[in-house]
């Protein structure tokens, strides 16, 4: 039995179906209608980036720009120490990306030099430290995106921890994709 204030999932108020219709129509009118050629180009770009179209379209809609690449944490790449190779399935997945920058963020003890030497990684940088303040994290990530000479909101972070997810806001990146989702 439902308690006080519960409507049992149904609205008994007069005009409910009209309000639902009006709300649905208003939502549809807000969504842009893209020409089919634009949709085809965006589907192709999502495939080049190795992202599902829905993920790509959501990220693109949130910042209004196309994506040019990824920042991969060494955790997401499963490289926990120097001298260790990236697992073959992850390296193969990076090689499938087309017209896409692939940069690494190396957590200690992994060095940027080691990470940059792995197949599929274009450049690598030191990742913010776990104990860094928010301002230090922002400063370090701004230095990375400044070195890349591209706007930060054109990159998506592929990470493996909640700590790494915080980097998206600190660096003003386009978005976050979990390693589990990117490397199925």
N, C-alpha and C positions, 0 to 999 in steps of 0.2 A: 504494500500500500504506500502510495506517495505521501510525503510530508507536506507541511504548509509551504506554499510558494512554488511547489513543483507542478508543472502543467502536463505531466505524463507524456511529454513529447509532442503534444498536439495543441494548437492554438484554437480556442473556441471563439475568439473575438470576431465580430463581423468585419469583413474586408480583408481577412488574412490572405486569401488567394490573390486578390488584387495587389496587395503590398508585395507579395512574393514575386508576382509577374513583373511589377515595376522595378523591383530591386534587381532581378535577373537581367532585364533589358538595360538598365543603367550600367551594370557591370560589363555587359557585352559592348555597349557603346564606348566605354573607356578603353577597351583593348584595341590596339592598332590593327588595321587590316593591311597586311603586307602583300605586295605583288608576289606571285608565285616564283618569279625569277629570284627575288631576294630570299625567299624561304629556301629555295634550292641551293643558293650560294652559302647560306648559313648552315644548312645540313651538311654540305661538303666541308665547310670549315670546322664544324664540330667533329667530323670524322678525321680530319687532318690532326686535330688536337687530341684525338683519342677520347673524347668525352661524349656521353649520351647527349642527344640534341636538347633534351629538356634541361639538363644541367647547364650546357653552354648557353642556351637561350635565357635562362634565369640569371646567370652571371652577367651576360651582355645587357640584359634589361635593367639590371641594378646599377650599372655604371655608364651605360651608353656607348661603350667602346668595345672594339674587337680585342680579343686576347692575342698576345704575341708569344707567350711562353709560360713556363712553370719554374717555380723554385721548389726543389725537392729536398727535404731534410734527409740527413744521413740515416735517421731512424726509419723513414719511409722506404729508403733504398735498401734497408737491412745490411748496412755497413757499420758494425759497431766498433771497429778498430782499424788502425792502419795496417796495411799488409793483407787485408781481407778483401776478396773480390765481391762484387755485387752478385747476388743470385742470378743465374742464367735467365730465368723467366722475367725478372725485372729489367735486365739489360735488353732482352729481346723486345720487351714492351716499349722501352724508350726509343729503340731503333725504328719502331713503326710510326713515330710522330713525324709529320711532314710540315715544313715551313714553320717550325716551332722551336723557340729557344728553350734549352734544358739546362738550368743552372742548379748547383747544389749548395746546400747550407750544412757545413760540417760541424757536428757536435764533438767536443773534446771526448776522447783522445784522437778522433779522426781529424786529420789536417786538411785544409782546403786543397793543398797540392795532391794529396792522395786521392781525394774525391774527384778532382778535375782530371786525374789520369785514368779514370774508369771509363769504359766504353759507354757512349750515350750521354755523357755530361759535357757541356760546352765550356763552362766556367764554374768555379766554386769559391765560396767565401766562408768565413768563420760564422757559425750560428751564434746568436745571443746566448749568454750563459744563463743557467737556471736561476742563479742567485742575483742576476742583474735587476736593477730597478726598472720601472716602466720607462723612465726617461733614457736610461742607458740602452735599453732594448730598442727604443725608437731611434736613437742616434745611430746604433750599429746597423739597423735595417735601412735607415735613410742613406747611410754610406754605401750599402750594397746596391740599392736602386739608383743612387747617383752614379756609381761606377758603371752601371749598365747603360746609362744615358737614355733611358726609356722611362716613360711614366710608370709609376708603381701600380697604377690601376689597370695595367695591361697584363699583369702576371697573376697567376693563381698559385697558391701554396699547396703542395701535396705533403701532408704531414701525418704523424702517427700518434701524437699526444695532445692533450688539452693545452699544455703549455705552448706547443707550437701553434695551435689555433689562435692564441692571443696575438701572434705576430701579424695576423691579417689586419687587425685594427691599428696596431702600432705603426705598421709600414704603409697603411692605406692601400693594401693589395686588393685585387678584384674579388677574391674569394678563397675558399678553402675546400679542398677535396681530401677525404681521408685516404690513406694508403690502401686500406682495405677495399675501397670503392674503385680506386684508380688501377690497382694491381689485383684484379679478381682471381 
